[in-house]
Amino acid sequence: MPIAVDIDVMLARRKMTVGELADRVGITPANLAVLKNGRAKAVRFATLAALCEVLDCQPGDLLRWEAAEAEEAGEAEGAADV
């Protein structure tokens, strides 16, 4: 997926555990793991806002677009269509 999730980076900077973040945000540790491992297909703005509030950061500190992965995925999909 061309969107990379950097929750681990912010957790390390804030010296916070996944369990503590999940409790403070109000989501399950399992759902937070899905998000932080890049397996989520979507994230609610309310969840993103809560993450930013608890971690004292901006959405761009948690999410970034990786062009190289997007191009590779497009090439792989194109090859499969032939």
PyMOL commands that place a pseudoatom at each C-alpha (Angstrom):
pseudoatom trace, name=CA, resn=MET, resi=1, chain=A, elem=C, hetatm=0, pos=[0.000, 0.000, 0.000]
pseudoatom trace, name=CA, resn=PRO, resi=2, chain=A, elem=C, hetatm=0, pos=[1.431, 3.410, -0.888]
pseudoatom trace, name=CA, resn=ILE, resi=3, chain=A, elem=C, hetatm=0, pos=[0.340, 4.869, 2.472]
pseudoatom trace, name=CA, resn=ALA, resi=4, chain=A, elem=C, hetatm=0, pos=[2.840, 4.103, 5.242]
pseudoatom trace, name=CA, resn=VAL, resi=5, chain=A, elem=C, hetatm=0, pos=[1.818, 4.305, 8.888]
pseudoatom trace, name=CA, resn=ASP, resi=6, chain=A, elem=C, hetatm=0, pos=[4.421, 5.590, 11.358]
pseudoatom trace, name=CA, resn=ILE, resi=7, chain=A, elem=C, hetatm=0, pos=[2.626, 4.978, 14.649]
pseudoatom trace, name=CA, resn=ASP, resi=8, chain=A, elem=C, hetatm=0, pos=[5.622, 2.970, 15.903]
pseudoatom trace, name=CA, resn=VAL, resi=9, chain=A, elem=C, hetatm=0, pos=[7.860, 6.013, 15.430]
pseudoatom trace, name=CA, resn=MET, resi=10, chain=A, elem=C, hetatm=0, pos=[5.559, 8.230, 17.487]
pseudoatom trace, name=CA, resn=LEU, resi=11, chain=A, elem=C, hetatm=0, pos=[5.146, 5.533, 20.159]
pseudoatom trace, name=CA, resn=ALA, resi=12, chain=A, elem=C, hetatm=0, pos=[8.917, 5.370, 20.558]
pseudoatom trace, name=CA, resn=ARG, resi=13, chain=A, elem=C, hetatm=0, pos=[9.224, 9.167, 20.703]
pseudoatom trace, name=CA, resn=ARG, resi=14, chain=A, elem=C, hetatm=0, pos=[6.528, 9.348, 23.378]
pseudoatom trace, name=CA, resn=LYS, resi=15, chain=A, elem=C, hetatm=0, pos=[7.845, 6.277, 25.240]
pseudoatom trace, name=CA, resn=MET, resi=16, chain=A, elem=C, hetatm=0, pos=[4.364, 4.759, 25.124]
pseudoatom trace, name=CA, resn=THR, resi=17, chain=A, elem=C, hetatm=0, pos=[3.247, 1.158, 24.658]
pseudoatom trace, name=CA, resn=VAL, resi=18, chain=A, elem=C, hetatm=0, pos=[0.701, -0.051, 22.133]
pseudoatom trace, name=CA, resn=GLY, resi=19, chain=A, elem=C, hetatm=0, pos=[-1.594, -1.089, 24.980]
pseudoatom trace, name=CA, resn=GLU, resi=20, chain=A, elem=C, hetatm=0, pos=[-1.410, 2.326, 26.625]
pseudoatom trace, name=CA, resn=LEU, resi=21, chain=A, elem=C, hetatm=0, pos=[-2.114, 4.100, 23.326]
pseudoatom trace, name=CA, resn=ALA, resi=22, chain=A, elem=C, hetatm=0, pos=[-5.057, 1.799, 22.589]
pseudoatom trace, name=CA, resn=ASP, resi=23, chain=A, elem=C, hetatm=0, pos=[-6.542, 2.467, 26.043]
pseudoatom trace, name=CA, resn=ARG, resi=24, chain=A, elem=C, hetatm=0, pos=[-6.114, 6.224, 25.769]
pseudoatom trace, name=CA, resn=VAL, resi=25, chain=A, elem=C, hetatm=0, pos=[-7.527, 6.361, 22.216]
pseudoatom trace, name=CA, resn=GLY, resi=26, chain=A, elem=C, hetatm=0, pos=[-10.400, 4.007, 22.984]
pseudoatom trace, name=CA, resn=ILE, resi=27, chain=A, elem=C, hetatm=0, pos=[-9.726, 1.258, 20.448]
pseudoatom trace, name=CA, resn=THR, resi=28, chain=A, elem=C, hetatm=0, pos=[-8.720, -2.352, 20.917]
pseudoatom trace, name=CA, resn=PRO, resi=29, chain=A, elem=C, hetatm=0, pos=[-5.036, -3.290, 20.795]
pseudoatom trace, name=CA, resn=ALA, resi=30, chain=A, elem=C, hetatm=0, pos=[-5.901, -5.634, 17.905]
pseudoatom trace, name=CA, resn=ASN, resi=31, chain=A, elem=C, hetatm=0, pos=[-7.413, -2.797, 15.853]
pseudoatom trace, name=CA, resn=LEU, resi=32, chain=A, elem=C, hetatm=0, pos=[-4.459, -0.570, 16.650]
pseudoatom trace, name=CA, resn=ALA, resi=33, chain=A, elem=C, hetatm=0, pos=[-2.104, -3.360, 15.499]
pseudoatom trace, name=CA, resn=VAL, resi=34, chain=A, elem=C, hetatm=0, pos=[-3.983, -3.617, 12.185]
pseudoatom trace, name=CA, resn=LEU, resi=35, chain=A, elem=C, hetatm=0, pos=[-3.588, 0.130, 11.706]
pseudoatom trace, name=CA, resn=LYS, resi=36, chain=A, elem=C, hetatm=0, pos=[0.050, 0.385, 12.753]
pseudoatom trace, name=CA, resn=ASN, resi=37, chain=A, elem=C, hetatm=0, pos=[1.095, -2.605, 10.628]
pseudoatom trace, name=CA, resn=GLY, resi=38, chain=A, elem=C, hetatm=0, pos=[-0.393, -1.029, 7.507]
pseudoatom trace, name=CA, resn=ARG, resi=39, chain=A, elem=C, hetatm=0, pos=[-3.129, -3.626, 7.036]
pseudoatom trace, name=CA, resn=ALA, resi=40, chain=A, elem=C, hetatm=0, pos=[-6.046, -1.222, 7.553]
pseudoatom trace, name=CA, resn=LYS, resi=41, chain=A, elem=C, hetatm=0, pos=[-8.049, -0.248, 4.484]
pseudoatom trace, name=CA, resn=ALA, resi=42, chain=A, elem=C, hetatm=0, pos=[-9.432, 2.895, 6.142]
pseudoatom trace, name=CA, resn=VAL, resi=43, chain=A, elem=C, hetatm=0, pos=[-9.210, 4.968, 9.290]
pseudoatom trace, name=CA, resn=ARG, resi=44, chain=A, elem=C, hetatm=0, pos=[-11.955, 7.144, 10.714]
pseudoatom trace, name=CA, resn=PHE, resi=45, chain=A, elem=C, hetatm=0, pos=[-11.141, 10.800, 11.160]
pseudoatom trace, name=CA, resn=ALA, resi=46, chain=A, elem=C, hetatm=0, pos=[-12.305, 10.509, 14.772]
pseudoatom trace, name=CA, resn=THR, resi=47, chain=A, elem=C, hetatm=0, pos=[-9.729, 7.759, 15.376]
pseudoatom trace, name=CA, resn=LEU, resi=48, chain=A, elem=C, hetatm=0, pos=[-7.015, 9.733, 13.598]
pseudoatom trace, name=CA, resn=ALA, resi=49, chain=A, elem=C, hetatm=0, pos=[-7.885, 12.817, 15.642]
pseudoatom trace, name=CA, resn=ALA, resi=50, chain=A, elem=C, hetatm=0, pos=[-7.749, 10.805, 18.884]
pseudoatom trace, name=CA, resn=LEU, resi=51, chain=A, elem=C, hetatm=0, pos=[-4.366, 9.343, 17.923]
pseudoatom trace, name=CA, resn=CYS, resi=52, chain=A, elem=C, hetatm=0, pos=[-3.041, 12.834, 17.183]
pseudoatom trace, name=CA, resn=GLU, resi=53, chain=A, elem=C, hetatm=0, pos=[-4.407, 14.190, 20.453]
pseudoatom trace, name=CA, resn=VAL, resi=54, chain=A, elem=C, hetatm=0, pos=[-2.909, 11.414, 22.572]
pseudoatom trace, name=CA, resn=LEU, resi=55, chain=A, elem=C, hetatm=0, pos=[0.428, 11.430, 20.727]
pseudoatom trace, name=CA, resn=ASP, resi=56, chain=A, elem=C, hetatm=0, pos=[0.507, 15.241, 20.473]
pseudoatom trace, name=CA, resn=CYS, resi=57, chain=A, elem=C, hetatm=0, pos=[1.228, 15.189, 16.752]
pseudoatom trace, name=CA, resn=GLN, resi=58, chain=A, elem=C, hetatm=0, pos=[-0.208, 16.005, 13.337]
pseudoatom trace, name=CA, resn=PRO, resi=59, chain=A, elem=C, hetatm=0, pos=[-1.797, 13.456, 10.942]
pseudoatom trace, name=CA, resn=GLY, resi=60, chain=A, elem=C, hetatm=0, pos=[1.247, 13.808, 8.690]
pseudoatom trace, name=CA, resn=ASP, resi=61, chain=A, elem=C, hetatm=0, pos=[3.406, 12.541, 11.539]
pseudoatom trace, name=CA, resn=LEU, resi=62, chain=A, elem=C, hetatm=0, pos=[1.458, 9.272, 11.458]
pseudoatom trace, name=CA, resn=LEU, resi=63, chain=A, elem=C, hetatm=0, pos=[0.702, 8.818, 7.745]
pseudoatom trace, name=CA, resn=ARG, resi=64, chain=A, elem=C, hetatm=0, pos=[2.847, 9.320, 4.655]
pseudoatom trace, name=CA, resn=TRP, resi=65, chain=A, elem=C, hetatm=0, pos=[2.625, 8.468, 0.977]
pseudoatom trace, name=CA, resn=GLU, resi=66, chain=A, elem=C, hetatm=0, pos=[5.397, 6.368, -0.560]
pseudoatom trace, name=CA, resn=ALA, resi=67, chain=A, elem=C, hetatm=0, pos=[5.552, 6.940, -4.304]
pseudoatom trace, name=CA, resn=ALA, resi=68, chain=A, elem=C, hetatm=0, pos=[7.975, 4.089, -5.024]
pseudoatom trace, name=CA, resn=GLU, resi=69, chain=A, elem=C, hetatm=0, pos=[5.591, 1.495, -3.588]
pseudoatom trace, name=CA, resn=ALA, resi=70, chain=A, elem=C, hetatm=0, pos=[2.707, 3.012, -5.552]
pseudoatom trace, name=CA, resn=GLU, resi=71, chain=A, elem=C, hetatm=0, pos=[4.641, 2.728, -8.814]
pseudoatom trace, name=CA, resn=GLU, resi=72, chain=A, elem=C, hetatm=0, pos=[5.764, -0.855, -8.094]
pseudoatom trace, name=CA, resn=ALA, resi=73, chain=A, elem=C, hetatm=0, pos=[2.197, -1.884, -7.252]
pseudoatom trace, name=CA, resn=GLY, resi=74, chain=A, elem=C, hetatm=0, pos=[0.945, -0.332, -10.491]
pseudoatom trace, name=CA, resn=GLU, resi=75, chain=A, elem=C, hetatm=0, pos=[3.583, -2.156, -12.529]
pseudoatom trace, name=CA, resn=ALA, resi=76, chain=A, elem=C, hetatm=0, pos=[2.756, -5.462, -10.846]
pseudoatom trace, name=CA, resn=GLU, resi=77, chain=A, elem=C, hetatm=0, pos=[-0.971, -4.973, -11.455]
pseudoatom trace, name=CA, resn=GLY, resi=78, chain=A, elem=C, hetatm=0, pos=[-0.359, -4.031, -15.086]
pseudoatom trace, name=CA, resn=ALA, resi=79, chain=A, elem=C, hetatm=0, pos=[1.699, -7.183, -15.675]
pseudoatom trace, name=CA, resn=ALA, resi=80, chain=A, elem=C, hetatm=0, pos=[-1.077, -9.343, -14.277]
pseudoatom trace, name=CA, resn=ASP, resi=81, chain=A, elem=C, hetatm=0, pos=[-3.637, -7.752, -16.613]
pseudoatom trace, name=CA, resn=VAL, resi=82, chain=A, elem=C, hetatm=0, pos=[-1.746, -8.762, -19.797]
for i in range(1, 82): cmd.bond("trace and resi %d" % i, "trace and resi %d" % (i + 1))
show_as sticks, trace
zoom trace
